[in-house]
Every structure is written in C-alpha cells, then in structure tokens.
Amino acid sequence: VPVLLISPDSRAGAMGDVGAATTPDANSIHWNAAKLAFLEKSSGISFTYTPWLRNLVGDIGLSYLSGFYKINERSAFGGSLTYFSLGGIDFYDANGESKGNFEPNEFAIDLAYSMKLSEKLSASVTGRYIRSDLTQGQNAGTSTTYAANAYGADLGLYFQDEIKNSEYNSSYAIGFQISNLGSKISYSDAVEKEFQPANLRLGGRYTMDFNEFNTLSFMLDFNKLLVPTPQNPDLDGDGVITSDERTKTNDDYRRIGWFPGIFKSFTDAPGGFSEELQELTYSLGTEYLYQDSFALRAGYFHENPEKGARKFFS
C-alpha cells in the first residue's frame, strides 16, 4: 500500500512533500495530526484530486478528503478518506483467455485525536483502516487471492514557539510523526504477510511575519522507512544464488514481526551505518503568503540513488 506515502494535498506536493512542521491546516492528519490542536478555526474541510502517472496511464488518480473539528481550545478531532484508483486492467489466464476488466483500488480511512499538552506542545494519535483490492479474487496458479485488509496507527508530536527579539515577528516549529504502524498485509493465504510502509518523519519550520500582509516560511523534513532492509540472498558468499538460498532469505525476512521490524530497520543495512544514512530522504520547502489568501510555493525532494533515486523540484 504505497498510497499511504503519497502526498495527498497540493500544498505539501508543491513544497517537495514537506509536512511535519508546516503551519496547521485541514490536511494535517496525513503529515502530523498533532498540528490539529493548534488550528485557529473551529472546523474545516479539504478535498484534493490528483491525476497520477498521467504520462504512462490515463486513468489513475488519487482522491483525498479530510477535515477537522475543534472540541475546545486544547483539543481537536480529524478524519480523512484516501482513495486510490489504479485504472482499468484487463485480466488474462495462463492460456491467454480473457478474464474480464477490473479496476483495482485502495482506500484508507483515518480518525485522529490531537491535544495540547501545553501552550506550545501537542500530541496526537491516529487510527486507520486500510483495504487494498488489486486482483478481484483472481487465482494466481493454484492460490486464491482476496482483498487485503489491515489496521494501522500514527503517533505525532508538534512544538511551536515565537522567537523573541527578532527583527521580524518570527516563529519556529518542530514536528515528529511515526506513521503506518500496524498489522502486516497479504493478498493470499499461500504467502507470508508483508509490511505496511511504516515511516518516521522529523521536520522543522522557520517563519517570518514581515507585517500583517506578508509571511515567508522555510521548511525541512527527513523521512526514514521503519521496515527491515532485505538481505543479500547469497548466504555462502560464493557469488551464486541458489533457489534454496533465495527461499530461506525471503522466509526469514517475512517472519519478522512488524514491531521488531521497526527497531531492526535502524541496524540491518548490509553496508552498515553509511547505508543506513542512504535510506533517509529529505524535503525542502518554502512558502510565501499574502494576506493568508494568496500563496507562492516551491520545494525539492531527494532520495539516494541507491535507494530509489527519486529527485524532483516542485
């Protein structure tokens, strides 16, 4: 379910996918739900539709609906629905006979609670239900497939404060979120379950209010997947990978529980600490606001060439 890692809203997407410590908005539940407690309005709602991989396939899209409600000055509820349509796919059996057309899809429903622990610090917990239907019950060999169901949770912290004696009315914020913690996923009883894309996000923001009309913010996020790194299947080091070695490596990997996998993800890179650092991605973002009504945004996202090589400006 990589859809859980896709930036669902246009604001964060325009700033290189930053969001841990950006100023709170109706989409905060995805990036760091702890920010919801600092929203000034009593309620809000947002909807975003994103065409996805449009240069490759014309009918893939991500829809995202989110909202919040302030219970009082210190706490808030938030909810969201993420729906990912993978477009139409023609199914065929091993003999080339048509098995019909199907539109695979995935969705996640989130419910979050955020509370201020002090005037500057807040915390949050988010619960999530996930359903991923990719095969419409088609058989894979002798195995029957089904829609995968799973549950997950997020934990978040958010701190913001003003900078006294600055030339402008400046402020800063720090955000921390661990997301997609929960049960492993499988589409068939014939295979071991796989990890959700558990993720650690840590970010900061610096904001300058030049006057009542003009505001400029700079943001930086770091991310790391909290799932074990697959190991080299060449167990005896002879340069030849046998089917038994590959099977054993895959079985050992899939037997790791989701909770032990979180801690294992910090120490299991085959190349040691230097490779662990390669697993970090970072995002840079900036946002200029005029009267809280007009915005200019830009950003950059970077992933190590050995770990996916995604690099882009937005």
N, C-alpha and C positions, 0 to 999 in steps of 0.2 A: 504493500500500500504506500508507494512513494508519494501519492497525492497528499499525504499528511505533511510533507515537507515543502510542497509548492506554495509560493507566496500567493495568497488568495485575493489580495486587495491591491488596487492600483497605486496607492500612496507608497506602501513598502516596496512594491515592484519597481517604482520609479527611483528608489534610493538604494538599489543594489541588494534588496532583501534585508534591510535592517529593520529592527522592531523591538528589541529587548528593552530599550530605554527611551524610545521616541515618546513625544507627548501623547497622553492617552487619547484614544478615540474609540469609535464603535467597533473597530476591528481588533482591539487589543487582546481579545480572548485567544486569538491564534498565536500571537507573539509573546505575550506575557500578561496573563489575566489579572495579575496584581495591580496593574495600572488602572483597572476599572474603578477602584475606590477613590482615585484622585480626579475623576471626571467631575466637571463643574455642573453640567446639565443633569437633570433628574432622569432623563431617558434618551435613547437614541437608537437608530436603526440604519443599517447599510446593506446595499446589495451590489455585487460585482459579478460581471460575466467576462470570462477571459477565453478567447479562441486560443487553442493550444496546438503547437506544432503545425500551424496552418500551411506552411510551405511544403509539408510532407503529406498530410491528410486533411481533407476539407471539413470534417465533421466531428472533430474532437474539441471538447470545451469543458471549462471549469466554472461552476456557478457557486457563489458563496453568499449566504445570508446570515447576518449577525446583528445582535442588538444587546442593549443593557438596560437595567433599571436600578436606580439608586434607592435603597431601602431607607437610608438616613445619611447623615454627613460622613459616617465612617465605613459604610459597607454597601456592596452592590452585587447584584446578580447579573450574569451574562449568559447568552446562549447563541449557538450558531449551527448552521447546516452547510456542510460541504458536499457538493455533488459533482462527480467527475464522469462524464460520458466519453467512452473510448471510440465512439462512432460505430458504423455498421461493419461487421466482419462476416464473410462467407465461410461456413464450416464444411469440411470435406473429410470423408473417412480415408483409410489407408488405400482403398481401391479407387479413390478419386470421385466417389459418388457424393453428390451434394447432400449435406445435412441441414441446409437452410441458412438463413441470415439471422444474425443475433447482434444486439447492441450491448456489449459488456459495459458495466458501470460499477462505480464505487461510491459510497457515501459515508459520512461520519456526522454524528450528532453530538454536540458538546453542551455541557451545562457547567457553569463556573460560579464560584463564590469568592469575592475579594473583600478584605477587611483591612482598615488602617490599624496598625499596631502602635503607631504614634503619629504625630503631626507630619512626619517626614518619611515614615516607613510603612509599607503594606505587604501583605502576603495573600496568596490565592491557592485554591485547589480546583482542578477541573476534572470532571468525569466524562468519558467518551464511549460511545457505542459505534463500532465500525462494521460495515458489511461490504464485501467485495465479491461481485458476481461476474466472473470472467469467462465461464465456459457453458453456462446454461445446461449443466448436467451432462455434458458430452462425456463419452468414455475415452480414456487415454489408455489404449491397449485393453487390458482386462480390468482396469480400475475405473470405478465410477467417480466423477468429480462432483463437487457441490459448491455453493456459495460459501465463502469463508466469513465467519462471524468472530469478533473479538471485542475485548474491552480494554480501555486504556485510561491513563490519568496523567495530568500535568501538575507540577508544583512551581510556584513563582514567587519572587521577591522583587520589590521595587522601592528605591530610595531616591528622593529628590529634595533639593535644598537651594536656597539663594546664596549667591556669592557677595558678601558684604564688601563695601569699599571699592567696588569695581567701577570702571569708567561708565559702563552702561548697567542697566538692570539685568545682570547676568544670573544664570542659574545652571545647575548641573543635575544629572540623574544617572543612576546605575541600576541596571536590570539583570535579573538572573532567572532562568527558566530551565527546568528539566521536563521534557515532553515525551509523549508516546511510551510511557511505562505501562506494561501490562502483558496480557496473555499472548502467547505465540499463535501463529496463523497457519492453517493448512487448507488446501482445496481438495484433499483426498485422504482417505484412511490408509492408503498404501505408502505414504511418505511421512517423514517426521515434520513437525511444525517448524515454521521459520519465524525469525524475529520481526517484531514491529521496528520501524526506524526510530528507536529511542534517540533523543538528541539533547545535548547540553548547549544552551545559548547564554552568552555573557556579553553585555554591551554597555556602552556609556553614551551620554549626550551632553553637549555644552551649548547653551542658548544665550543669545544676546538680544535684549529688547532695546532697540535704539531709541524708540519713542512709542507712542500709543498706536502708531500705524505700521511700523516696520520691525520684523523679527527675523533673525537668522540663526539656524541651528546646524551643528555638525554632529554626526553620529558614527559609531564604530561598533560592530558586532563580531564576535568569534563564535564558531559553532564546531561541535565535535559529535559524531555519531557514537552512541553508547552501546555498540554491538561488537562482538568479538571479530577480530580480523581473521579471515580464512587462512589456514596454514598451508605451507608447501607440501603437496602430497608425495613428494619424493622422500619417503621416510628413511631409506637406507643410504641416500646421497649418491647413488650410482649414476644419476643422470637419466634413468629410465623409470617412468611412472607406470606401474602395473595396475591392472584393474582392481586387485586386492588393496593396494596402497590407496588408490583413489576412494574406494568404498569405505575403508577404515577412516580416512581423513574426514570424509563427508559425514559419516555416522558420528564420529567424536564431536564434530562441530555442532551438529543438530541436537545432540544430547545435552548441550549446555543450557541451563535454565535461563530465563530472561533476567532474573535478578542477579545471579552470579555473573552473567554476561556483562552487566554494567561495569563491575569492578575489573573484570578481565580485559575490557576494552582499552584500559589505560596502560597495560603492561605486555600485551601479546603480539605487538607488531614484530614480524620476523627480523626487521632491520634495527630493532632496539629503539631507544629514545628518539633518535633522529627521524625514524619513520613514524613514530607517534606524532611528532610535530607536523609531519606531512599530512596527517589526517585532519588537521584544522583547516577550516575555511574562514575567510574574513570578508566583511562587507563594510564599505564606506558610503556614507550618505550625507547630503546637505539639503536644507530646505529653507527657502525664503518665503515669508508670509507677509502679505499686505492686508491690513485690517482684518486678519483672520478670515478673509474671503477669497483672496487670490494667491496662488502658490506657484513657485518655480522649484523643481526638484531635480536632483541628479545623483547618480551613485555608481559604484563599481563593486563587482563580486569577483572573488579569486578563489580557485581551488587548485591544489598542487597537480602538476601534470601527471604524476604517478598515481593519483587517487581520483581521477575523473576528468581533470583538465578543463572544467568549466571556467571561463573568464569572459566577462562582458561588462560594458558600460550601459547605463540606463538613464 
